[in-house]
Amino acid sequence: MWPTAVVQGGRSAWKGPFFVAFPNLKHALENNIAIKTQARSCTILPNFIGLRFMVHNGKDYVPVTVTQDMVGHKLGEFAITRKRFTYKATKNK
Amino acid sequence: MHVLGVLLPENQLVKHALTHFYGVGKTTALRLCARVQIHERCRVRNLNQSQVTALTAFLSSPANSPPVAPHALAAPNYIPPALGQPLPETEVPTPPDRLREIKIESDLRRQMRENIAHQRMIGSYVGRRHAMHLPVRGQNTQSNARTARKLNRVERYN
């Protein structure tokens, strides 16, 4: 019922989306270089399509390839920060 | 009384009975009543045939309903025209009609399923949590999380 609210993600319209200005985007796109970043809250803009990112998840950098459908989401949504629980059998028993 | 396959209890006020539709809450129900000119204290059993028809017509396709003519509000210095004279035509900008954008029942369910499928397809955290039947917005999962386990699916129906 409130489409603008969904698009803006609860952010004021006059501010526009939050994003980080990455240097040499064009260079990275042409040479297929992954951009290493910790800016998980950066909104994926339409000119990021086709880029490869290495997004920090708190420990190491997770590869993310941006596609058309990801526009409007945040980079951090595609780099999970939690480790799946796995049961380890105890040794020395 | 059944409207579009939804049972509206005869004894209830129309504004309460309309909330039986999936996607219609208290506010939307009141606005619907105002749109099809049903009194706030009217009960379902007192609805006449034309009101039921108008309600059904509106709810079956809110987007295709006829637009409401906007009327200008009178300013303090407004002088009404003399009796018998027609009202002057004034240009009133049409306000956005949010009631025409509502989705109910199967349309709304389909939209929700599409949103989840979109999240799942692009591989975001929200999509993963739906697929794992776990809470999406950072709630605890050590205990409880029963609603998420019941409802969160990729093919969600309710």
gemmi code that builds the backbone of each chain (N, CA, C; Angstrom):
import gemmi

chains = {
    "A": [
        ("MET", (0.817, -1.200, 0.000), (0.000, 0.000, 0.000), (0.857, 1.260, 0.000)),
        ("TRP", (2.089, 1.187, 0.459), (2.985, 2.348, 0.483), (4.237, 2.009, -0.302)),
        ("PRO", (4.157, 2.074, -1.646), (5.282, 1.576, -2.434), (6.584, 2.325, -2.197)),
        ("THR", (6.505, 3.652, -1.968), (7.750, 4.402, -1.806), (8.519, 3.931, -0.583)),
        ("ALA", (7.781, 3.602, 0.476), (8.443, 3.165, 1.703), (9.255, 1.907, 1.449)),
        ("VAL", (8.739, 1.033, 0.595), (9.442, -0.215, 0.309), (10.712, 0.075, -0.487)),
        ("VAL", (10.584, 0.979, -1.457), (11.729, 1.291, -2.310), (12.829, 1.954, -1.498)),
        ("GLN", (12.452, 2.886, -0.632), (13.444, 3.649, 0.111), (14.000, 2.889, 1.300)),
        ("GLY", (13.312, 1.815, 1.703), (13.791, 1.059, 2.851), (13.765, 1.862, 4.138)),
        ("GLY", (12.743, 2.706, 4.302), (12.610, 3.452, 5.533), (13.513, 4.669, 5.596)),
        ("ARG", (14.156, 5.027, 4.504), (15.075, 6.161, 4.468), (14.376, 7.343, 3.812)),
        ("SER", (14.686, 8.558, 4.258), (14.062, 9.745, 3.677), (14.347, 9.823, 2.190)),
        ("ALA", (13.348, 10.276, 1.446), (13.475, 10.295, -0.011), (14.561, 11.268, -0.456)),
        ("TRP", (14.691, 12.401, 0.265), (15.640, 13.411, -0.210), (17.085, 12.952, -0.081)),
        ("LYS", (17.350, 11.999, 0.782), (18.730, 11.520, 0.937), (19.132, 10.593, -0.193)),
        ("GLY", (18.139, 9.878, -0.764), (18.481, 8.886, -1.773), (19.085, 7.668, -1.102)),
        ("PRO", (19.447, 6.653, -1.887), (20.014, 5.448, -1.290), (21.422, 5.700, -0.754)),
        ("PHE", (21.785, 4.957, 0.283), (23.151, 5.049, 0.801), (24.062, 4.192, -0.067)),
        ("PHE", (25.154, 4.742, -0.504), (26.120, 3.941, -1.251), (27.515, 4.506, -1.043)),
        ("VAL", (28.483, 3.666, -1.301), (29.878, 4.061, -1.182), (30.406, 4.262, -2.598)),
        ("ALA", (31.069, 5.382, -2.818), (31.633, 5.643, -4.147), (32.942, 4.869, -4.274)),
        ("PHE", (32.885, 3.747, -5.011), (34.104, 2.965, -5.203), (34.962, 3.629, -6.278)),
        ("PRO", (36.254, 3.771, -6.054), (37.095, 4.320, -7.108), (37.295, 3.280, -8.205)),
        ("ASN", (37.616, 3.760, -9.365), (37.876, 2.957, -10.576), (36.917, 1.772, -10.783)),
        ("LEU", (35.591, 2.075, -10.767), (34.568, 1.054, -11.054), (34.719, 0.543, -12.484)),
        ("LYS", (34.971, 1.484, -13.401), (35.036, 1.142, -14.815), (36.204, 0.194, -15.072)),
        ("HIS", (37.307, 0.512, -14.442), (38.507, -0.306, -14.591), (38.241, -1.732, -14.110)),
        ("ALA", (37.547, -1.828, -12.956), (37.252, -3.148, -12.392), (36.315, -3.936, -13.298)),
        ("LEU", (35.352, -3.216, -13.912), (34.377, -3.892, -14.777), (35.040, -4.412, -16.054)),
        ("GLU", (35.958, -3.615, -16.586), (36.609, -4.014, -17.837), (37.562, -5.189, -17.624)),
        ("ASN", (38.310, -5.136, -16.535), (39.325, -6.171, -16.329), (38.846, -7.304, -15.432)),
        ("ASN", (37.547, -7.258, -15.057), (36.964, -8.310, -14.223), (37.728, -8.498, -12.910)),
        ("ILE", (38.100, -7.372, -12.310), (38.812, -7.418, -11.032), (37.773, -7.359, -9.909)),
        ("ALA", (37.936, -8.200, -8.913), (37.022, -8.172, -7.776), (37.356, -6.990, -6.884)),
        ("ILE", (36.325, -6.258, -6.435), (36.521, -5.115, -5.545), (36.407, -5.617, -4.117)),
        ("LYS", (37.473, -5.447, -3.365), (37.492, -5.908, -1.979), (36.913, -4.793, -1.115)),
        ("THR", (35.892, -5.097, -0.342), (35.246, -4.032, 0.422), (34.715, -4.548, 1.753)),
        ("GLN", (34.627, -3.600, 2.701), (33.969, -3.898, 3.973), (32.640, -3.155, 4.064)),
        ("ALA", (32.262, -2.437, 3.006), (31.037, -1.632, 3.048), (29.833, -2.527, 2.773)),
        ("ARG", (29.404, -3.259, 3.809), (28.274, -4.174, 3.646), (26.961, -3.426, 3.482)),
        ("SER", (26.906, -2.197, 3.987), (25.645, -1.446, 3.947), (25.508, -0.641, 2.672)),
        ("CYS", (26.400, -0.818, 1.735), (26.331, -0.080, 0.476), (25.222, -0.663, -0.397)),
        ("THR", (24.306, 0.186, -0.848), (23.225, -0.259, -1.740), (23.805, -0.616, -3.101)),
        ("ILE", (23.287, -1.680, -3.701), (23.739, -2.069, -5.033), (23.043, -1.189, -6.055)),
        ("LEU", (23.820, -0.417, -6.784), (23.284, 0.530, -7.767), (23.246, -0.136, -9.144)),
        ("PRO", (22.442, 0.404, -10.062), (22.364, -0.213, -11.397), (23.700, -0.270, -12.129)),
        ("ASN", (24.642, 0.654, -11.814), (25.920, 0.594, -12.525), (26.898, -0.400, -11.904)),
        ("PHE", (26.459, -1.149, -10.902), (27.311, -2.213, -10.332), (27.118, -3.541, -11.058)),
        ("ILE", (26.116, -3.615, -11.963), (25.752, -4.904, -12.562), (26.936, -5.478, -13.327)),
        ("GLY", (27.229, -6.744, -13.046), (28.337, -7.413, -13.704), (29.631, -7.346, -12.928)),
        ("LEU", (29.668, -6.488, -11.902), (30.896, -6.375, -11.110), (31.045, -7.559, -10.162)),
        ("ARG", (32.274, -7.823, -9.802), (32.528, -8.824, -8.770), (33.009, -8.095, -7.523)),
        ("PHE", (32.472, -8.493, -6.381), (32.872, -7.897, -5.116), (33.438, -8.978, -4.211)),
        ("MET", (34.317, -8.589, -3.332), (34.722, -9.448, -2.224), (34.216, -8.731, -0.976)),
        ("VAL", (33.114, -9.231, -0.418), (32.458, -8.532, 0.680), (32.887, -9.154, 2.004)),
        ("HIS", (33.266, -8.312, 2.920), (33.739, -8.769, 4.226), (32.568, -9.323, 5.039)),
        ("ASN", (32.750, -10.477, 5.668), (31.688, -11.016, 6.518), (32.101, -11.008, 7.988)),
        ("GLY", (33.098, -10.237, 8.323), (33.568, -10.179, 9.703), (34.837, -10.970, 9.896)),
        ("LYS", (35.062, -11.949, 9.011), (36.253, -12.782, 9.148), (37.068, -12.765, 7.859)),
        ("ASP", (36.411, -13.105, 6.770), (37.136, -13.050, 5.499), (36.216, -12.480, 4.408)),
        ("TYR", (36.684, -12.500, 3.196), (35.977, -11.815, 2.111), (35.265, -12.845, 1.230)),
        ("VAL", (33.939, -12.661, 1.063), (33.097, -13.615, 0.332), (32.864, -13.081, -1.078)),
        ("PRO", (33.072, -13.885, -2.113), (32.830, -13.385, -3.469), (31.337, -13.210, -3.752)),
        ("VAL", (30.976, -12.066, -4.316), (29.601, -11.761, -4.705), (29.633, -11.210, -6.122)),
        ("THR", (28.892, -11.851, -7.026), (28.769, -11.309, -8.382), (27.412, -10.643, -8.508)),
        ("VAL", (27.407, -9.377, -8.878), (26.166, -8.598, -8.903), (25.412, -8.886, -10.202)),
        ("THR", (24.122, -9.216, -10.056), (23.263, -9.420, -11.219), (22.167, -8.358, -11.222)),
        ("GLN", (21.387, -8.361, -12.278), (20.313, -7.377, -12.471), (19.330, -7.357, -11.293)),
        ("ASP", (18.975, -8.569, -10.803), (17.937, -8.649, -9.770), (18.395, -8.141, -8.415)),
        ("MET", (19.707, -7.993, -8.219), (20.194, -7.602, -6.901), (20.124, -6.101, -6.672)),
        ("VAL", (19.790, -5.337, -7.702), (19.776, -3.880, -7.578), (18.771, -3.463, -6.503)),
        ("GLY", (19.204, -2.575, -5.625), (18.339, -2.116, -4.546), (18.597, -2.827, -3.237)),
        ("HIS", (19.243, -3.994, -3.281), (19.603, -4.681, -2.054), (20.950, -4.154, -1.571)),
        ("LYS", (21.388, -4.640, -0.400), (22.679, -4.222, 0.138), (23.718, -5.304, -0.152)),
        ("LEU", (24.965, -4.881, -0.203), (26.024, -5.859, -0.466), (26.075, -6.919, 0.627)),
        ("GLY", (25.833, -6.505, 1.877), (25.947, -7.426, 3.006), (24.933, -8.549, 3.002)),
        ("GLU", (23.831, -8.373, 2.249), (22.814, -9.425, 2.234), (23.326, -10.694, 1.572)),
        ("PHE", (24.407, -10.570, 0.802), (24.879, -11.714, 0.030), (26.156, -12.318, 0.602)),
        ("ALA", (26.582, -11.811, 1.754), (27.756, -12.383, 2.419), (27.345, -12.735, 3.840)),
        ("ILE", (27.033, -14.017, 4.077), (26.491, -14.392, 5.388), (27.581, -14.316, 6.451)),
        ("THR", (27.165, -13.888, 7.640), (28.121, -13.636, 8.716), (28.132, -14.766, 9.738)),
        ("ARG", (27.239, -15.731, 9.600), (27.144, -16.764, 10.633), (27.658, -18.074, 10.088)),
        ("LYS", (28.270, -18.820, 11.004), (28.788, -20.129, 10.632), (27.739, -21.157, 10.997)),
        ("ARG", (27.495, -22.082, 10.103), (26.520, -23.125, 10.353), (27.044, -24.049, 11.440)),
        ("PHE", (26.182, -24.416, 12.377), (26.608, -25.289, 13.460), (26.860, -26.699, 12.924)),
        ("THR", (28.017, -27.236, 13.254), (28.290, -28.632, 12.901), (28.767, -29.346, 14.158)),
        ("TYR", (28.241, -30.507, 14.374), (28.599, -31.277, 15.557), (29.944, -31.926, 15.330)),
        ("LYS", (30.864, -31.720, 16.302), (32.181, -32.351, 16.190), (32.304, -33.406, 17.282)),
        ("ALA", (32.628, -34.632, 16.882), (32.814, -35.713, 17.854), (34.075, -35.440, 18.683)),
        ("THR", (33.966, -35.589, 20.025), (35.122, -35.301, 20.878), (36.125, -36.442, 20.794)),
        ("LYS", (37.409, -36.049, 20.750), (38.468, -37.053, 20.728), (38.896, -37.376, 22.158)),
        ("ASN", (39.852, -38.262, 22.310), (40.462, -38.606, 23.600), (39.423, -39.018, 24.634)),
        ("LYS", (38.646, -40.012, 24.320), (37.662, -40.413, 25.317), (37.696, -41.903, 25.522)),
    ],
    "B": [
        ("MET", (-23.446, -13.841, 4.637), (-23.391, -13.443, 3.229), (-21.984, -13.679, 2.688)),
        ("HIS", (-21.935, -14.204, 1.467), (-20.640, -14.440, 0.848), (-20.347, -13.355, -0.166)),
        ("VAL", (-19.171, -12.744, -0.053), (-18.706, -11.782, -1.056), (-17.372, -12.295, -1.574)),
        ("LEU", (-17.321, -12.591, -2.853), (-16.100, -13.116, -3.491), (-15.560, -14.346, -2.758)),
        ("GLY", (-16.495, -15.186, -2.280), (-16.093, -16.422, -1.624), (-15.677, -16.283, -0.177)),
        ("VAL", (-15.808, -15.085, 0.388), (-15.465, -14.883, 1.797), (-16.754, -14.688, 2.578)),
        ("LEU", (-16.884, -15.422, 3.682), (-18.101, -15.344, 4.488), (-18.049, -14.101, 5.373)),
        ("LEU", (-18.992, -13.194, 5.185), (-19.118, -12.038, 6.066), (-20.272, -12.323, 7.030)),
        ("PRO", (-19.996, -12.397, 8.344), (-21.065, -12.723, 9.300), (-22.161, -11.660, 9.284)),
        ("GLU", (-23.422, -12.135, 9.230), (-24.573, -11.244, 9.064), (-24.688, -10.231, 10.190)),
        ("ASN", (-24.276, -10.649, 11.380), (-24.566, -9.851, 12.562), (-23.537, -8.747, 12.793)),
        ("GLN", (-22.402, -8.794, 12.070), (-21.322, -7.847, 12.372), (-21.513, -6.535, 11.628)),
        ("LEU", (-20.860, -5.501, 12.197), (-20.772, -4.240, 11.463), (-19.973, -4.489, 10.197)),
        ("VAL", (-20.306, -3.768, 9.135), (-19.633, -3.998, 7.847), (-18.142, -3.723, 7.989)),
        ("LYS", (-17.789, -2.672, 8.764), (-16.370, -2.312, 8.890), (-15.578, -3.410, 9.603)),
        ("HIS", (-16.244, -4.207, 10.427), (-15.548, -5.325, 11.078), (-15.570, -6.562, 10.188)),
        ("ALA", (-16.700, -6.775, 9.519), (-16.828, -7.970, 8.681), (-15.841, -7.931, 7.524)),
        ("LEU", (-15.554, -6.730, 7.009), (-14.651, -6.622, 5.854), (-13.236, -7.075, 6.184)),
        ("THR", (-12.882, -7.058, 7.481), (-11.532, -7.501, 7.848), (-11.374, -9.010, 7.719)),
        ("HIS", (-12.463, -9.726, 7.356), (-12.320, -11.159, 7.080), (-11.569, -11.406, 5.787)),
        ("PHE", (-11.482, -10.370, 4.949), (-10.685, -10.506, 3.730), (-9.216, -10.496, 4.109)),
        ("TYR", (-8.440, -11.362, 3.474), (-6.996, -11.368, 3.670), (-6.437, -10.119, 3.013)),
        ("GLY", (-5.811, -9.259, 3.796), (-5.256, -8.032, 3.238), (-6.088, -6.804, 3.537)),
        ("VAL", (-7.201, -6.965, 4.280), (-8.010, -5.807, 4.665), (-7.999, -5.728, 6.184)),
        ("GLY", (-7.474, -4.637, 6.699), (-7.460, -4.413, 8.143), (-8.513, -3.400, 8.528)),
        ("LYS", (-8.370, -2.867, 9.731), (-9.384, -1.942, 10.237), (-9.436, -0.674, 9.403)),
        ("THR", (-8.262, -0.107, 9.112), (-8.228, 1.171, 8.392), (-8.761, 1.010, 6.982)),
        ("THR", (-8.281, -0.039, 6.292), (-8.721, -0.252, 4.915), (-10.219, -0.528, 4.879)),
        ("ALA", (-10.726, -1.262, 5.881), (-12.150, -1.570, 5.912), (-12.976, -0.289, 6.017)),
        ("LEU", (-12.531, 0.620, 6.879), (-13.250, 1.893, 7.027), (-13.225, 2.675, 5.722)),
        ("ARG", (-12.082, 2.694, 5.066), (-11.975, 3.451, 3.813), (-12.840, 2.823, 2.725)),
        ("LEU", (-12.893, 1.468, 2.725), (-13.741, 0.774, 1.746), (-15.197, 1.171, 1.949)),
        ("CYS", (-15.611, 1.193, 3.230), (-16.994, 1.583, 3.540), (-17.276, 2.987, 3.013)),
        ("ALA", (-16.319, 3.891, 3.235), (-16.520, 5.259, 2.787), (-16.599, 5.307, 1.266)),
        ("ARG", (-15.781, 4.499, 0.596), (-15.726, 4.553, -0.861), (-17.046, 4.100, -1.496)),
        ("VAL", (-17.617, 3.018, -0.963), (-18.860, 2.523, -1.565), (-20.085, 3.040, -0.811)),
        ("GLN", (-19.872, 4.056, 0.037), (-20.958, 4.751, 0.730), (-21.829, 3.819, 1.561)),
        ("ILE", (-21.158, 3.154, 2.509), (-21.868, 2.352, 3.510), (-21.671, 3.050, 4.849)),
        ("HIS", (-22.725, 3.188, 5.610), (-22.620, 3.889, 6.888), (-21.750, 3.096, 7.851)),
        ("GLU", (-21.074, 3.847, 8.728), (-20.134, 3.214, 9.653), (-20.828, 2.202, 10.573)),
        ("ARG", (-22.086, 2.489, 10.964), (-22.790, 1.608, 11.908), (-23.678, 0.592, 11.182)),
        ("CYS", (-23.520, 0.477, 9.885), (-24.353, -0.460, 9.135), (-23.880, -1.886, 9.362)),
        ("ARG", (-24.811, -2.797, 9.540), (-24.444, -4.210, 9.702), (-24.629, -4.936, 8.374)),
        ("VAL", (-24.001, -6.131, 8.293), (-23.988, -6.859, 7.017), (-25.403, -7.212, 6.588)),
        ("ARG", (-26.273, -7.582, 7.562), (-27.636, -8.004, 7.182), (-28.463, -6.824, 6.672)),
        ("ASN", (-28.032, -5.575, 6.968), (-28.800, -4.413, 6.522), (-28.349, -3.867, 5.177)),
        ("LEU", (-27.323, -4.487, 4.590), (-26.844, -4.002, 3.292), (-27.901, -4.250, 2.226)),
        ("ASN", (-28.094, -3.262, 1.344), (-29.022, -3.515, 0.242), (-28.260, -4.014, -0.980)),
        ("GLN", (-29.047, -4.374, -1.995), (-28.448, -5.082, -3.129), (-27.415, -4.235, -3.857)),
        ("SER", (-27.695, -2.917, -4.013), (-26.769, -2.065, -4.771), (-25.456, -1.886, -4.025)),
        ("GLN", (-25.526, -1.826, -2.680), (-24.304, -1.686, -1.897), (-23.434, -2.936, -2.029)),
        ("VAL", (-24.101, -4.107, -1.986), (-23.358, -5.369, -2.124), (-22.702, -5.430, -3.492)),
        ("THR", (-23.439, -5.002, -4.511), (-22.890, -5.015, -5.874), (-21.679, -4.089, -5.973)),
        ("ALA", (-21.817, -2.880, -5.395), (-20.726, -1.909, -5.451), (-19.485, -2.445, -4.740)),
        ("LEU", (-19.711, -3.063, -3.566), (-18.601, -3.621, -2.781), (-17.903, -4.734, -3.552)),
        ("THR", (-18.722, -5.631, -4.133), (-18.145, -6.746, -4.893), (-17.370, -6.236, -6.095)),
        ("ALA", (-17.952, -5.238, -6.768), (-17.288, -4.692, -7.958), (-15.963, -4.060, -7.581)),
        ("PHE", (-15.937, -3.336, -6.464), (-14.692, -2.675, -6.073), (-13.636, -3.697, -5.679)),
        ("LEU", (-14.049, -4.697, -4.868), (-13.064, -5.637, -4.336), (-12.555, -6.606, -5.398)),
        ("SER", (-13.370, -6.876, -6.429), (-12.913, -7.832, -7.433), (-11.770, -7.248, -8.248)),
        ("SER", (-11.747, -5.924, -8.449), (-10.604, -5.313, -9.130), (-10.457, -3.873, -8.663)),
        ("PRO", (-9.758, -3.658, -7.544), (-9.609, -2.290, -7.024), (-8.899, -1.373, -8.005)),
        ("ALA", (-7.955, -1.930, -8.792), (-7.175, -1.074, -9.687), (-8.025, -0.536, -10.838)),
        ("ASN", (-9.078, -1.292, -11.209), (-9.898, -0.873, -12.350), (-11.145, -0.115, -11.940)),
        ("SER", (-11.267, 0.198, -10.647), (-12.474, 0.884, -10.192), (-12.480, 2.318, -10.723)),
        ("PRO", (-13.672, 2.885, -10.919), (-13.720, 4.259, -11.441), (-13.085, 5.231, -10.462)),
        ("PRO", (-12.278, 6.181, -10.978), (-11.617, 7.127, -10.078), (-12.615, 8.061, -9.413)),
        ("VAL", (-12.254, 8.525, -8.228), (-13.131, 9.412, -7.472), (-12.826, 10.846, -7.883)),
        ("ALA", (-13.882, 11.601, -8.154), (-13.684, 12.992, -8.568), (-13.177, 13.808, -7.386)),
        ("PRO", (-12.064, 14.531, -7.553), (-11.561, 15.346, -6.448), (-12.356, 16.636, -6.328)),
        ("HIS", (-12.583, 17.085, -5.121), (-13.292, 18.340, -4.893), (-12.380, 19.291, -4.139)),
        ("ALA", (-12.403, 20.566, -4.535), (-11.578, 21.554, -3.858), (-12.191, 21.885, -2.504)),
        ("LEU", (-11.316, 22.119, -1.523), (-11.801, 22.579, -0.226), (-12.027, 24.083, -0.306)),
        ("ALA", (-13.038, 24.543, 0.380), (-13.345, 25.967, 0.331), (-12.375, 26.742, 1.220)),
        ("ALA", (-11.830, 27.827, 0.679), (-10.962, 28.695, 1.465), (-11.829, 29.592, 2.344)),
        ("PRO", (-11.232, 30.248, 3.380), (-12.051, 31.109, 4.270), (-12.734, 32.249, 3.541)),
        ("ASN", (-12.118, 32.711, 2.437), (-12.717, 33.841, 1.727), (-13.626, 33.405, 0.583)),
        ("TYR", (-14.095, 32.171, 0.634), (-14.924, 31.634, -0.452), (-16.320, 32.222, -0.399)),
        ("ILE", (-16.772, 32.703, -1.525), (-18.139, 33.224, -1.619), (-18.908, 32.286, -2.540)),
        ("PRO", (-19.905, 31.596, -2.041), (-20.639, 30.657, -2.896), (-21.413, 31.404, -3.975)),
        ("PRO", (-21.595, 30.747, -5.128), (-22.361, 31.397, -6.190), (-23.823, 31.570, -5.786)),
        ("ALA", (-24.470, 32.479, -6.448), (-25.876, 32.750, -6.128), (-26.737, 31.524, -6.402)),
        ("LEU", (-27.850, 31.443, -5.724), (-28.737, 30.284, -5.852), (-29.156, 30.099, -7.310)),
        ("GLY", (-29.138, 28.880, -7.765), (-29.545, 28.627, -9.134), (-28.397, 28.671, -10.114)),
        ("GLN", (-27.274, 29.349, -9.709), (-26.095, 29.386, -10.577), (-25.310, 28.091, -10.423)),
        ("PRO", (-24.722, 27.573, -11.514), (-23.908, 26.354, -11.372), (-22.586, 26.659, -10.675)),
        ("LEU", (-22.020, 25.648, -10.030), (-20.729, 25.809, -9.346), (-19.644, 26.037, -10.390)),
        ("PRO", (-18.730, 26.971, -10.148), (-17.647, 27.183, -11.115), (-16.710, 25.982, -11.158)),
        ("GLU", (-16.233, 25.691, -12.360), (-15.295, 24.572, -12.535), (-13.920, 24.999, -12.039)),
        ("THR", (-13.368, 24.240, -11.108), (-12.027, 24.560, -10.612), (-11.108, 23.382, -10.872)),
        ("GLU", (-9.870, 23.698, -11.177), (-8.858, 22.659, -11.411), (-8.360, 22.140, -10.077)),
        ("VAL", (-8.610, 20.873, -9.823), (-8.129, 20.261, -8.582), (-7.162, 19.149, -8.965)),
        ("PRO", (-5.929, 19.185, -8.460), (-5.019, 18.075, -8.761), (-5.518, 16.785, -8.130)),
        ("THR", (-5.483, 15.715, -8.907), (-5.984, 14.439, -8.410), (-4.996, 13.863, -7.387)),
        ("PRO", (-5.434, 13.648, -6.149), (-4.518, 13.060, -5.168), (-4.304, 11.587, -5.475)),
        ("PRO", (-3.183, 11.015, -5.061), (-2.986, 9.582, -5.294), (-4.024, 8.770, -4.534)),
        ("ASP", (-4.632, 7.818, -5.221), (-5.696, 7.022, -4.616), (-5.109, 5.702, -4.137)),
        ("ARG", (-4.799, 5.621, -2.849), (-4.137, 4.438, -2.312), (-5.088, 3.248, -2.245)),
        ("LEU", (-6.386, 3.543, -2.165), (-7.347, 2.443, -2.044), (-7.425, 1.638, -3.337)),
        ("ARG", (-7.056, 2.252, -4.436), (-7.089, 1.513, -5.708), (-5.877, 0.607, -5.849)),
        ("GLU", (-4.870, 0.796, -4.988), (-3.654, -0.009, -5.098), (-3.672, -1.237, -4.203)),
        ("ILE", (-4.767, -1.427, -3.428), (-4.750, -2.544, -2.481), (-4.811, -3.872, -3.229)),
        ("LYS", (-4.221, -4.874, -2.600), (-4.306, -6.238, -3.115), (-4.921, -7.076, -2.021)),
        ("ILE", (-5.855, -7.950, -2.391), (-6.476, -8.788, -1.374), (-6.411, -10.241, -1.806)),
        ("GLU", (-6.612, -11.112, -0.813), (-6.752, -12.555, -1.029), (-5.652, -13.126, -1.915)),
        ("SER", (-6.000, -13.806, -2.999), (-5.007, -14.572, -3.747), (-3.963, -13.677, -4.408)),
        ("ASP", (-4.355, -12.442, -4.787), (-3.388, -11.515, -5.382), (-2.273, -11.202, -4.393)),
        ("LEU", (-2.682, -10.938, -3.148), (-1.708, -10.585, -2.114), (-0.813, -11.774, -1.780)),
        ("ARG", (-1.435, -12.975, -1.728), (-0.656, -14.182, -1.427), (0.356, -14.435, -2.528)),
        ("ARG", (-0.071, -14.220, -3.765), (0.844, -14.448, -4.884), (2.006, -13.452, -4.818)),
        ("GLN", (1.668, -12.188, -4.480), (2.720, -11.177, -4.386), (3.747, -11.573, -3.305)),
        ("MET", (3.240, -12.074, -2.170), (4.141, -12.464, -1.085), (5.044, -13.613, -1.528)),
        ("ARG", (4.445, -14.608, -2.213), (5.243, -15.741, -2.695), (6.299, -15.289, -3.685)),
        ("GLU", (5.914, -14.338, -4.555), (6.878, -13.829, -5.538), (8.031, -13.111, -4.849)),
        ("ASN", (7.705, -12.341, -3.791), (8.768, -11.623, -3.083), (9.755, -12.594, -2.460)),
        ("ILE", (9.227, -13.679, -1.851), (10.116, -14.656, -1.221), (10.936, -15.371, -2.288)),
        ("ALA", (10.271, -15.718, -3.407), (10.979, -16.412, -4.486), (12.094, -15.542, -5.052)),
        ("HIS", (11.835, -14.223, -5.118), (12.859, -13.285, -5.604), (14.070, -13.296, -4.672)),
        ("GLN", (13.803, -13.231, -3.362), (14.898, -13.239, -2.382), (15.685, -14.533, -2.482)),
        ("ARG", (14.956, -15.647, -2.692), (15.611, -16.952, -2.757), (16.477, -17.028, -4.023)),
        ("MET", (15.951, -16.476, -5.113), (16.645, -16.601, -6.386), (17.958, -15.831, -6.384)),
        ("ILE", (17.960, -14.627, -5.798), (19.192, -13.854, -5.806), (20.135, -14.284, -4.689)),
        ("GLY", (19.684, -15.210, -3.843), (20.575, -15.782, -2.832), (20.881, -14.859, -1.678)),
        ("SER", (19.908, -14.022, -1.286), (20.160, -13.134, -0.153), (19.887, -13.870, 1.164)),
        ("TYR", (20.284, -13.205, 2.240), (20.133, -13.806, 3.569), (18.673, -14.094, 3.871)),
        ("VAL", (17.786, -13.179, 3.493), (16.351, -13.357, 3.742), (15.846, -14.629, 3.057)),
        ("GLY", (16.271, -14.825, 1.810), (15.848, -16.012, 1.077), (16.356, -17.291, 1.709)),
        ("ARG", (17.600, -17.263, 2.157), (18.169, -18.444, 2.811), (17.396, -18.804, 4.069)),
        ("ARG", (17.063, -17.777, 4.874), (16.365, -18.027, 6.140), (14.964, -18.584, 5.864)),
        ("HIS", (14.329, -18.120, 4.798), (13.030, -18.694, 4.452), (13.188, -20.166, 4.094)),
        ("ALA", (14.205, -20.483, 3.329), (14.398, -21.863, 2.896), (14.729, -22.766, 4.079)),
        ("MET", (15.358, -22.191, 5.122), (15.735, -22.988, 6.289), (14.618, -23.040, 7.331)),
        ("HIS", (13.471, -22.407, 7.051), (12.332, -22.351, 7.978), (12.737, -21.713, 9.298)),
        ("LEU", (13.502, -20.649, 9.232), (13.977, -19.974, 10.433), (13.569, -18.495, 10.377)),
        ("PRO", (13.590, -17.808, 11.553), (13.236, -16.393, 11.550), (14.168, -15.583, 10.659)),
        ("VAL", (13.605, -14.561, 10.023), (14.323, -13.815, 8.992), (14.998, -12.574, 9.578)),
        ("ARG", (14.394, -11.990, 10.615), (14.845, -10.672, 11.061), (15.651, -10.723, 12.350)),
        ("GLY", (16.495, -11.709, 12.481), (17.441, -11.726, 13.592), (16.883, -12.140, 14.934)),
        ("GLN", (15.693, -12.768, 14.972), (15.160, -13.220, 16.248), (15.985, -14.402, 16.767)),
        ("ASN", (15.805, -14.698, 18.069), (16.514, -15.838, 18.655), (15.957, -17.143, 18.113)),
        ("THR", (16.837, -18.148, 18.035), (16.366, -19.455, 17.578), (16.721, -20.572, 18.538)),
        ("GLN", (17.396, -20.226, 19.661), (17.753, -21.290, 20.604), (16.493, -21.958, 21.137)),
        ("SER", (15.473, -21.138, 21.418), (14.172, -21.694, 21.780), (13.134, -20.975, 20.911)),
        ("ASN", (11.924, -21.386, 21.080), (10.800, -20.740, 20.374), (11.005, -20.739, 18.857)),
        ("ALA", (10.800, -19.590, 18.215), (10.843, -19.489, 16.746), (9.818, -20.418, 16.111)),
        ("ARG", (8.701, -20.624, 16.808), (7.722, -21.607, 16.346), (6.952, -21.087, 15.134)),
        ("THR", (6.643, -19.785, 15.157), (5.879, -19.233, 14.036), (6.681, -19.344, 12.749)),
        ("ALA", (7.973, -19.044, 12.854), (8.813, -19.109, 11.653), (8.903, -20.540, 11.152)),
        ("ARG", (9.023, -21.491, 12.089), (9.136, -22.892, 11.666), (7.854, -23.350, 10.978)),
        ("LYS", (6.738, -22.778, 11.431), (5.456, -23.159, 10.846), (5.261, -22.493, 9.480)),
        ("LEU", (5.631, -21.197, 9.383), (5.226, -20.414, 8.220), (6.317, -20.192, 7.182)),
        ("ASN", (7.552, -20.014, 7.616), (8.573, -19.596, 6.653), (8.934, -20.727, 5.708)),
        ("ARG", (8.504, -20.578, 4.483), (8.804, -21.539, 3.417), (9.175, -20.723, 2.194)),
        ("VAL", (9.756, -21.388, 1.215), (9.951, -20.709, -0.067), (8.595, -20.599, -0.763)),
        ("GLU", (7.796, -21.684, -0.680), (6.438, -21.667, -1.235), (5.472, -21.438, -0.087)),
        ("ARG", (5.356, -20.181, 0.335), (4.552, -19.895, 1.505), (3.105, -19.627, 1.103)),
        ("TYR", (2.164, -20.146, 1.894), (0.756, -19.997, 1.520), (-0.046, -19.125, 2.457)),
        ("ASN", (0.424, -18.861, 3.676), (-0.374, -18.003, 4.556), (0.509, -17.068, 5.351)),
    ],
}
model = gemmi.Model(1)
for chain_id, residues in chains.items():
    chain = gemmi.Chain(chain_id)
    for i, (resn, *xyz) in enumerate(residues, 1):
        res = gemmi.Residue()
        res.name, res.seqid = resn, gemmi.SeqId(i, " ")
        for name, pos in zip(("N", "CA", "C"), xyz):
            atom = gemmi.Atom()
            atom.name, atom.element = name, gemmi.Element(name[0])
            atom.pos, atom.b_iso = gemmi.Position(*pos), 0.0
            res.add_atom(atom)
        chain.add_residue(res)
    model.add_chain(chain)
structure = gemmi.Structure()
structure.add_model(model)
structure.setup_entities()
